[in-house]
Amino acid sequence: MPDSSSSSAKANGEGNSARRIVVLAGDGIGPEVTSAAITLLKNCAAVSDHRFEIVEMPFGGIAIDRCGKPLPIETLDACRSADAILLGAVGGPKWDSLPLDKRPESGLLGLRKELGLYVNLRPIRVRPALVGVSALRPERAQGVDIEIVRELAGGIYFGEHRSEVANGTERASDLESYTAQEIERVARFAFERATHRRKKLTSVDKANVLASSGLWRRVVTELGAKHSEVKLDHMYVDNAALQLVIAPQNFDVLLTSNMFGDILSDGAAGVAGSLGLIPSMSWGLGPSLYEPIHGSAPLLAGRDVACPIGAISSVAMLLRESFGLHREAAAVESAVDHVLESGIRTPDLAAPGDEIVGCSGFTARVGDALQERFSHDERYGWGV
């Protein structure tokens, strides 16, 4: 999948220029998990000729406190000039009393819109060492490897929102709206992903009830006729939710709308074991944005107990998808698997007999495992 960044020459590795990564640590546990991710990026840079320029900018609730708005113009300008963006998490009770368009989450919607990010990719992979952590029985969870492609720039989240009182009755409405062009562009991305995987695409909608879903199904069906190498099937969203629980191995690439994708991917995280394990990429016209799908978890903030795997895995996605550094990305993922297979866990993943460490301790162990992998890779001059 080609990178959409304006600095594609650097992102694809031409020359030895530093790749510019803007870090939006955000709120709650965001700074802790992004710190873990940055540590792994620096480990990669230390043993290779790759250089990363890390630029940290305020975003979300912390930006409201400092600058009066969740997405300051200086932050937006920095993101526009980045090769990739790494986000922690935003939001928290401190800002819940603000109007919807002033809350930290509105900054994220605004950033996606301003950068033209219209695809959200969420890989759901059950790690072998964590089969026992899955909400499903091991035989159902084993081997699950799904990519959920969620439309990100349209649908009900970006439709008209109204609230009114008429004849003494309060009424609220939210408009679900899609154009054929919005559906086609995200579907093209999904077909491309499926082509390079197991060549199966499941499009999820509610075409028996919603007009927007009827258009969705027609557009995806027409595009599917041009991708005969990919097996396309359609599924209603309620059935998709059921199938993710009873037969998740049957999915390869799952394509769906903004709201349905938000809900289904969080549910699918339970198959993997936790929201804290899942990375994501937001992709489109501007630099891609990478983030774990979990929230800011303010009750865990500052206690060094947050699970950094989602953020670390987001870095692996960043290395692979934006910079084309496939071996480095694989090394990061392998290092995480090695630490888990050694029985080392953060508190949320621990079972009796596991060694429990905090966010920083887990990151240090992954760093050690990553160093070991680099030391046995002749590409980095260490030899074997």
C-alpha positions in Angstrom: 0.0 0.0 0.0 1.7 3.3 -1.1 2.4 5.9 1.6 0.2 9.0 1.4 2.6 11.3 3.1 3.8 14.5 1.3 7.4 13.4 2.1 7.1 10.1 0.3 10.7 10.1 -0.9 12.0 10.2 2.7 9.3 7.8 3.8 10.4 5.3 1.3 14.0 5.5 2.4 15.6 7.6 -0.3 18.8 9.2 1.1 19.6 9.3 4.8 17.3 12.1 5.9 15.6 11.9 9.3 12.0 10.8 9.1 9.9 13.3 11.1 7.5 11.8 13.5 5.1 14.1 15.3 4.1 12.6 18.7 0.8 13.6 20.3 1.0 12.0 23.7 -2.4 13.3 24.8 -4.0 12.6 28.1 -4.3 9.9 30.8 -2.0 7.0 30.0 -1.2 8.5 26.6 2.2 10.0 27.7 3.2 6.7 29.3 2.4 4.4 26.3 3.8 6.9 23.8 7.0 7.1 25.8 7.3 3.3 25.5 6.8 3.5 21.7 9.4 6.2 21.3 11.9 4.1 23.3 11.5 1.3 20.8 11.9 3.8 17.9 15.1 5.0 19.4 16.3 1.4 19.8 15.7 0.9 16.1 17.6 4.0 15.2 20.6 3.2 17.5 21.5 0.0 15.6 20.7 1.1 12.0 21.2 4.0 9.6 17.7 5.1 10.1 17.2 8.5 11.8 13.9 9.6 13.4 13.2 13.2 14.3 10.8 13.1 17.2 8.6 16.3 17.6 6.2 16.3 20.5 3.2 18.6 20.3 0.2 19.3 22.7 -3.1 17.7 21.7 -6.4 16.8 23.3 -7.2 17.7 26.9 -3.7 18.9 27.7 -3.9 21.2 24.7 -7.2 22.6 26.0 -5.5 23.4 29.3 -2.5 24.9 27.7 -3.9 26.6 24.6 -7.6 26.7 25.0 -8.4 24.2 22.2 -7.8 20.5 21.6 -6.1 21.0 18.2 -3.9 24.1 18.3 -2.9 25.5 14.9 0.8 24.9 15.7 0.0 21.2 16.3 -1.9 20.9 13.1 0.9 22.6 11.1 3.4 20.2 12.6 1.3 17.2 11.7 0.9 18.5 8.1 4.7 18.5 7.7 5.3 15.2 9.4 6.3 11.9 7.7 4.1 10.1 10.3 2.2 10.9 13.4 2.0 8.8 16.7 -0.9 9.4 19.1 -1.4 8.2 22.6 -5.0 8.7 23.7 -7.2 11.7 24.5 -10.0 12.6 26.8 -11.0 12.2 30.4 -13.6 13.2 33.0 -11.9 16.6 33.5 -13.3 17.7 30.1 -16.6 15.8 29.9 -18.6 18.9 30.9 -17.5 20.8 27.7 -19.7 21.0 24.6 -19.2 18.1 22.2 -17.3 20.3 19.7 -14.9 21.5 22.4 -13.9 18.2 24.0 -10.6 16.5 23.4 -12.2 14.0 21.1 -13.3 16.8 18.7 -9.6 17.5 18.2 -9.1 14.0 16.9 -12.1 14.3 14.5 -10.7 17.6 13.4 -7.2 16.2 12.8 -8.5 13.4 10.7 -10.6 15.8 8.6 -7.8 18.4 8.1 -5.3 15.6 7.1 -7.8 13.9 4.8 -7.5 10.6 6.6 -10.4 8.5 5.4 -9.4 4.9 6.3 -8.8 3.4 9.7 -7.0 0.1 9.7 -7.2 -2.1 12.8 -5.4 -5.4 12.8 -6.9 -8.0 15.2 -4.3 -10.8 15.8 -4.4 -13.3 18.6 -0.8 -13.6 19.8 0.0 -17.3 20.5 1.2 -16.5 24.0 -2.1 -14.7 24.8 -4.6 -17.3 23.6 -5.6 -17.8 27.2 -6.3 -14.1 27.7 -8.9 -14.1 24.9 -12.6 -13.8 25.8 -13.1 -16.9 23.7 -12.2 -20.5 24.2 -8.7 -21.3 22.9 -9.9 -23.3 19.9 -12.0 -20.4 18.7 -9.3 -17.7 19.3 -6.3 -19.7 18.0 -4.9 -18.3 14.7 -7.3 -15.3 14.4 -5.8 -12.7 12.1 -8.2 -10.1 10.8 -7.8 -6.6 9.4 -10.8 -4.3 10.0 -11.0 -1.5 7.5 -13.2 1.3 8.9 -14.3 4.3 6.9 -13.1 7.2 8.9 -14.2 10.5 7.3 -18.0 10.1 6.8 -21.0 8.5 8.2 -22.9 9.4 11.3 -19.9 10.9 13.1 -19.6 13.6 10.5 -23.3 14.0 9.6 -25.6 16.7 10.9 -26.3 16.6 14.7 -29.4 18.3 15.9 -31.1 18.7 19.3 -34.3 20.7 19.8 -37.3 21.0 22.0 -40.7 21.1 20.3 -44.1 21.1 22.0 -42.4 20.3 25.3 -40.6 17.3 23.9 -36.8 17.2 23.5 -35.6 15.5 20.4 -32.1 14.7 19.0 -31.0 13.4 15.7 -27.8 12.4 14.0 -27.5 12.0 10.2 -25.8 8.9 8.7 -24.7 10.1 5.2 -22.4 8.7 2.6 -21.6 9.5 -1.0 -20.7 6.8 -3.6 -17.2 8.3 -3.9 -16.6 8.1 -0.1 -17.6 4.4 -0.1 -15.6 3.6 -3.2 -12.3 5.1 -2.0 -12.3 3.1 1.3 -13.4 0.0 -0.5 -10.5 0.3 -2.9 -8.2 0.3 0.1 -9.8 -2.8 1.5 -9.7 -4.7 -1.7 -6.0 -3.9 -2.0 -5.3 -5.2 1.5 -7.3 -8.4 0.8 -5.3 -8.9 -2.4 -2.1 -9.1 -0.4 -3.5 -11.3 2.3 -5.9 -14.3 2.0 -8.0 -12.7 -0.8 -11.2 -12.6 1.1 -13.2 -9.5 1.9 -16.4 -9.2 4.0 -18.3 -6.0 3.6 -20.5 -5.2 6.6 -23.6 -3.0 6.5 -27.3 -2.9 7.4 -28.7 -2.7 3.9 -32.0 -4.3 4.9 -32.9 -1.2 6.9 -30.6 1.8 6.1 -30.5 3.7 2.8 -26.9 4.6 3.3 -26.1 0.9 3.7 -28.0 0.1 0.6 -25.7 2.5 -1.3 -22.7 1.0 0.5 -23.6 -2.5 -0.7 -24.2 -1.5 -4.3 -20.9 0.4 -4.6 -18.8 -2.4 -3.0 -20.5 -5.0 -5.2 -19.7 -3.0 -8.3 -16.1 -2.6 -7.3 -15.9 -6.3 -6.4 -16.6 -7.2 -10.0 -13.3 -5.5 -10.9 -11.4 -7.5 -8.2 -12.2 -11.1 -9.3 -9.2 -12.4 -7.4 -10.8 -11.4 -4.1 -13.8 -13.4 -2.8 -16.4 -10.8 -1.7 -19.3 -11.5 0.6 -21.7 -9.2 2.4 -22.9 -9.5 6.0 -25.4 -7.5 8.1 -23.7 -5.8 11.1 -25.7 -7.8 13.7 -24.6 -11.1 12.2 -21.0 -9.8 11.9 -21.0 -9.1 15.6 -22.2 -12.7 16.2 -19.7 -14.3 13.8 -16.8 -12.4 15.4 -17.6 -14.3 18.6 -18.5 -17.7 17.3 -16.2 -18.0 14.2 -13.6 -15.2 14.0 -11.2 -17.4 12.0 -13.6 -17.1 9.0 -12.7 -13.4 8.6 -9.8 -12.0 6.6 -10.4 -8.4 5.7 -13.6 -6.8 7.1 -14.8 -3.5 5.5 -17.4 -1.3 7.1 -18.6 2.1 7.9 -17.4 4.6 10.5 -19.7 3.8 13.4 -20.0 0.0 12.7 -16.2 -0.2 12.4 -15.7 1.6 15.7 -18.0 -0.8 17.5 -17.0 -4.0 15.8 -13.2 -3.4 16.2 -13.6 -2.8 20.0 -15.6 -6.0 20.2 -13.0 -7.9 18.2 -10.3 -6.6 20.6 -11.9 -9.0 23.2 -11.1 -11.9 20.8 -7.4 -10.8 21.0 -7.7 -10.3 24.8 -7.7 -6.6 25.5 -8.2 -3.1 23.9 -4.6 -2.4 25.1 -3.2 -4.8 22.6 -4.6 -3.4 19.4 -2.8 -0.8 17.1 -4.3 1.2 14.3 -3.4 3.3 11.3 -5.4 6.2 9.9 -4.6 6.6 6.3 -5.5 9.0 3.5 -4.3 12.1 1.7 -1.9 13.4 4.4 0.6 11.8 6.7 -0.7 8.6 8.3 -1.6 8.6 12.0 -0.8 5.6 14.3 -2.4 5.0 17.7 -3.5 2.2 20.0 -7.3 1.9 20.0 -7.7 2.1 23.8 -8.8 5.2 25.7 -6.9 7.4 28.0 -7.8 5.3 31.1 -7.3 8.3 33.6 -7.6 6.0 36.6 -4.4 4.2 35.5 -2.4 7.3 34.7 0.8 7.8 36.5 0.8 4.4 38.2 3.1 2.6 35.6 0.6 -0.2 35.1 -0.7 0.6 31.6 -0.1 -2.0 28.9 2.1 -0.5 26.1 1.6 -3.2 23.6 -1.0 -1.3 21.5 1.3 1.7 21.3 4.4 -0.4 20.6 2.5 -2.3 17.9 1.4 1.0 16.4 5.1 1.8 16.0 5.6 -1.5 14.2 2.8 -0.5 11.9 4.4 3.0 11.4 7.7 1.4 10.5 6.1 -0.9 8.0 3.3 1.1 6.4 4.8 4.6 6.3 8.6 3.9 6.1 8.7 0.6 4.3 10.9 -0.8 7.1 9.5 -4.3 7.1 12.4 -6.1 8.9 12.5 -3.5 11.7 8.7 -3.8 12.1 8.9 -7.6 12.2 11.7 -7.4 14.8 9.6 -5.2 17.1 6.6 -7.6 16.8 8.9 -10.6 17.4 10.4 -8.9 20.5 6.9 -8.3 22.0 6.0 -12.0 21.3 9.2 -13.2 22.9 8.6 -11.2 26.1 5.0 -12.5 26.3 6.2 -16.1 25.7 8.6 -15.7 28.6 5.6 -15.2 30.9 6.2 -11.5 31.4 2.9 -9.5 31.6 1.5 -6.2 32.6 -1.1 -6.5 35.3 -4.1 -6.5 32.9 -2.8 -9.6 31.1 -1.4 -11.5 34.0 -2.4 -15.0 35.1 -1.1 -17.0 38.1 2.6 -17.8 37.7 3.3 -14.9 35.3 6.0 -12.3 36.2 4.1 -9.0 36.5 5.9 -5.8 35.5 4.8 -2.2 34.8 4.6 -0.3 31.6 8.2 0.8 31.9 9.4 -2.7 32.9 7.7 -4.3 30.0 9.1 -1.8 27.6 12.6 -2.4 28.9 12.2 -6.2 28.4 11.0 -5.6 24.8 13.9 -3.3 24.2 16.3 -6.1 25.4 14.6 -8.6 23.1 14.8 -6.2 20.2 18.5 -5.6 20.7 19.1 -9.3 20.7 17.3 -9.6 17.4 19.3 -6.8 15.8 22.5 -8.3 17.1 21.8 -11.5 15.2 20.9 -9.6 12.0 23.9 -9.3 9.6 22.2 -6.3 8.0 23.2 -4.2 11.0 26.8 -5.3 11.0 26.8 -7.3 14.2 27.2 -10.7 12.5 26.1 -14.0 14.0 
